[in-house]
């Protein structure tokens, strides 16, 4: 059976599971926010590059809830809203392998989006987090 990575949200301690994202089909991670400072001299030749740290960037997860009834999809939406509180610090992990993962310090600053659907057997969702913000 092929390896399928999971997207897991942990409390700020990085070890206490908070939420597992179901059926993620699109994301913009893994990536890094490289930040370097470039100093251009007005009278010299070239520039000086000062290695910096990491800048913040947005992580977006596009996924879908799959269920047999409207009530089950509504319950899944309510669970997501309950477990991913805006303004709370979390650690988001994406599996690299069975035993290693990419890890990002994140915070949700905006509403979770639910694109138009009748919610009869599926509902798409879009969650956006800001990285390196705590």
N, C-alpha and C positions, 0 to 999 in steps of 0.2 A: 504494500500500500504506500502511495507517495506521501511525503511529508507535507502537511498543510500548516502554515504558520498561524498562530493565534495573536490577536490584539487584546492585551490585557491591561486594565487600569488598576493601579495599586494606590493605597493611601500614601501620603508623603514619606512614610518610612521605607517605601520600596519593597516591603515584604508582605504586607497585609492586602490580600486581594479585595478589590472593590467592585469591579464590573468586567465582564468579558463581552466584547463586541461580536454579535452574531453576523455571519455572512458578509464580511467586508469584501467588496469587490473592486474598490479603487482607493488608492492612497498616494500621497506624495512623499512618503518615507520609505527607505532610509535616506537621510541627507544630513548635512552639517551646515551650520551657519558660520562659515569662516569669516573672521573679521581681522583685517590688517590695516594699519595706518600708513599711508604713503605721504612722505614729506618731499615736496618738490622745491629745489633751491632756485631762487630767482637769478643767481649769477653763476651757479655751478652747472655741471653736466650730470644729468641723470637724476636719481632720487634716492632716498633712504626709505627702506621698508621696515617698519617696526611690527614684528609679529604680535598679534593681539590675542584675543580670546575668541569666544563664539558669540555671534549676534543672535538675536531671537528671530524666529520665523514661525509661520503658521503650519500646523499639521492638520490635514483634513482627512477624515475617514468617511467614505461613502459605503453604506451597507443597506441591507434589507432585512426586515422582519418577515418571516414566513410562518403562517399559522392557518388553521382551518376555519376560524371564525373571526368576526369583527371584534368580539369581546377579548379574545386572546391577543390580537394585535394591539388593541387599546391597552391591555394590561402590560404588554412589552414596552409600549411607549411610556406608560406611567413609571415602570421600573427604571428605565433609562433616565428619566427626569429626576427620579428620587435618588439614584445612586451617583449621578454625575452633577454635582451641585456647582452652579456658576460661582466663580470667585474662590473656589477651594483648590488647594495645591494637591497635585497627584504626580505619580510616576507612570508613564505609558511605556509599555514594553511590547516589542514586536519580535517574535522568534526568528533567530538566524538559523539555528539548528535545534535539535532536540534538547540540547543542554545550554545553549547560549542565546542571548537576546540583545537587540538594540534597546537602549533605555533613554528616555527623555523626561526631564522635569517639565511638567505642563500645568496649565490652568485654563479653564474654560471661561471666556469673557463674553461670549455672545450666545444667542438662543440656538438650540438644536433645531435644525430644519427638517421638515417632513414634506417633501414634494407631493403634489396632488396624487391622490389615490382613493379608491372607494373603500379600501381596507377590508376587502372581502377575503383575500388569501395572501396578500403581501402589502408591505408599506416600506418605502425607501426612507432612509434617514441620512443626514449629513451632520457630522459633529466636527467642530473646529476648535483646536487648542492652540495657545501661544506657548512656545518653548522658551526655556532659559529665562523665565520671568520670576523665579524665586530661588 
